[in-house]
C-alpha cells in the first residue's frame, strides 16, 4: 500500500466502526421497548337487525305510537253533497247519530258517530271522519271504524280539544269496550296536508278508563287490580299525564290515586 494512503484508510475504518455501533444500539433499544397498541376505532353498537340503537335521554319519555289504532283508512267513498251542508247530512238516513266539526285552516273536518240496533238488541256503533274535496265532487270519508254486530263496543264518543298548542282542535275518538272491565280504547286524530285527518297516537287501552282534558294535557285514569280484585271494584287507579312534546305525544307523569279521585270520563 502506498504509505501516503495509509492515514486515509485508517480514518475510514474508524468511521465505519463508529457508525455500526450507533446503528446496533438504536436497533437494540427499539427491540427492548414494547410496541404501543393501535387505538381502536369507535364503533356504534348494532341491534340484532343491524341498525344502530339510539337510547333516548332519560329526561325524554318515549313517544306514543299508533300500534293498535282503531280508526282505519277505508276505500274513501265520496258523498256527493255540497260543502256547506250541516254535518247531519252525512249521517246515513234512518240511523241514529250525532256529529260535529273542526275548522282546520278554513277547511271543515266533520265526524259522525252512528248507532243502529242488532238482532240481539245490542247497539252497533260506527264512526267516520270526512273532509270536502272539490276535485272529488263531495265529502271523502278518510277514517272509519265500525262494530256491525255490537260485540266490541258499548259506546263511542268524540272529544275535540287543542292538544298540540297550535290553536286547532285535535279529535279524541273513544271506544268503550263491552264486558266487566269497560276497557277504553282511544285514538288521537290530527291533520295532514289539506286538512286530511290522520291518527297521531293510540295510547294503551285502560280498564274502566276515564279520560279528561286539563290545560291541553290528557289525564288518563286506568283501574289497577294488584290483588286480583273483582272487575267492579279496583282498589286504585293509575293516573297518567300525556302531553304533546317535541312533535310526539308522551307520558310525562304517572301516579296512583284512589277510586274517589277519578272524575267522569269525557270519552
Secondary structure, 3 states (H helix, E strand, C coil): CCCCCHHHHHHHHHHHHHHHHHHHHHHHHHHHCCCCCCCCCCCCCECCCCCECCCCCCCCCCECCCCCCCCECCCCCEECCCCCCCHHHHCCCCCEEEEEEEEECCEEEEEEEEEEECCCCCEEEEEEEEEEEHHHCEEEEEEEEECCCCCCEEEEEEEEECCCCCCCCEEEEEEEECCCCCCEEEEEEEECHHHCEEEEECCCCECCCEEEEECCEEEEEEEECCCCCCCCCCCEEEEEEEEEECCEEEEEEEEEECHHHCCCCCC
